[in-house]
């Protein structure tokens, strides 16, 4: 049995300082973080993207990742979806008393590895500890800053009729991986989270086209939620084609078993883009060069009809409205 | 009985969107937030300060403030301590299922009022909900970006022998206010939290002197922790004079009753500065013009002796070493 986190690790005492200097900081150290002031100081000029997300995923370890990777890639991806190059992230931990310090160390290694893969630096952080039963092992918040180079204006509100809708790969993998781990389900085809950094993918898409109108990573609420957000924010209709949406066989099987629709299941390493029709081909080619988007596909288009709504042409030839998810789907998936 | 937060309020579903658009966003709305993309986009150039803190204070309402004010001012203050003008903050909520939406609304009003007082904008946010018993009502994370104008180089590592140590006012008020509320204690002199934004105070200090070396707000671990951090980071000794440290009678009485030392109790609206000796007078005058620093005082000085250590001359004429706090003092004070 290893050491456990105590309340005093969060109290600003010598124990806090030891935890930071021995367990937390070494995994993510860099000269900006080393200053150890209340704020990090960075030199930057231009249009900056700024975002935040908290991660409360349960369990904190799951096939294909853990809460540390998720927290880094989630913020990297949110910055990327504004067309920004992610640069700096913050890392704030809320730890439940009693967490194994060994587990924390593994997660910090994960954070460090994820930051290195994405090419971002953890420059500032915070640690709080709450009593047993007042949190659930570990919650992580990351915020991030990225730089938008050139004149890119990418927003969920910029999709225009005629744009092609491109999806970077199979849907539902993250949600089903977490679900299977949490519920102890065994599917015939195991599913791993798609948890991945998408900044390099976005950079290559932006190098291929100046006409990417909208980008978003379909996390909570899945592809259905993201497409509905585009349709509402852009006041346009969206048509997608069921047959063109890649779904891993394991995800499909697990969803059928559980009565879930993969359209509503969370992803953590996928993106949806609305791209001017004429550029869709070159954007797609650029995407398929990236290891996280080999299965990228045009799955539909934006239309001036049925504004604010998403319609799917089904495999059997009918059409159905894909609504915004209404209630609870899978809690604590990210 | 009003409405309660459900798990589905955090699932990216229509309920989440309703909560954001009806309860969360209106209290803090501005054009940058209104874009509602994954990231906010802001134009900025120069040296930027970037910081984050999570707030897990228990209870979430206490005399003199609530978790919302604390979360805004805490990050405003951390930015200010780098000499930055705070501009933009993020707001990420982790809500326990069952929280009264009315309480959430009061806290959001508080966040909005605090942001207005400090002159910062909430530009991006996130909401997660966890099951009953997996958090404690509400945790808030804020991250923030500020701009460092001019050539200021303020850091805990810049204190130099000869510098005067200035404290902006009485210590221990936040910690004792939260403690009294949480434990249902009644002190003869009620104590309210000093929770306040210090950015305007810092701006007037920087206008008065170019020779402010170190600034820090003594939150968790109190004044003792901050002075020890300065001493270690700057590899210098610090001498303080017990008689010069302002302590509200209510705090003194409560601390005596509970066997606590006000030096180790958290503040949320105070700062400590290390300032070149010759400028201490004009900085002090500027500080006393500000409503949050009427009691500002020189409490000691930096020395080349006993490097890394803080020594206090006591009221009875002896000296004692003020060590870094060791274990737990007051959990969940911020």
Interface residues (C-beta under 8 A of the other chain):
Chain A: X6 X7 X8 X10 X11 X12 X13 X14 X15 X16 X17 X35 X36 X37 X38 X39 X40 X41 X42 X43 X44 X45 X46 X47 X48 X49 X50 X51 X52 X53 X54 X55 X56 X58 X77 X78 X79 X81 X82 X84 X88 X90 X91 X92 X93 X94 X123 X124 X125 X126 X128 X129 X130 X131 X133 X134 X135 X136 X139 X141 X143 X144 X145 X146 X148 X155 X156 X157 X216 X217 X219 X220 X221 X222 X225 X233 X266 X324 X325 X326 X327 X328 X329 X330 X331 X332
Chain B: X6 X7 X8 X10 X11 X12 X13 X14 X15 X16 X17 X35 X36 X37 X38 X39 X40 X41 X42 X43 X44 X45 X46 X47 X48 X49 X50 X51 X52 X53 X54 X55 X56 X58 X77 X78 X79 X81 X82 X84 X88 X90 X91 X92 X93 X94 X123 X124 X125 X126 X128 X129 X130 X131 X133 X134 X135 X136 X139 X141 X143 X145 X146 X148 X155 X156 X157 X216 X217 X219 X220 X221 X222 X225 X233 X266 X324 X325 X326 X327 X328 X329 X330 X331 X332
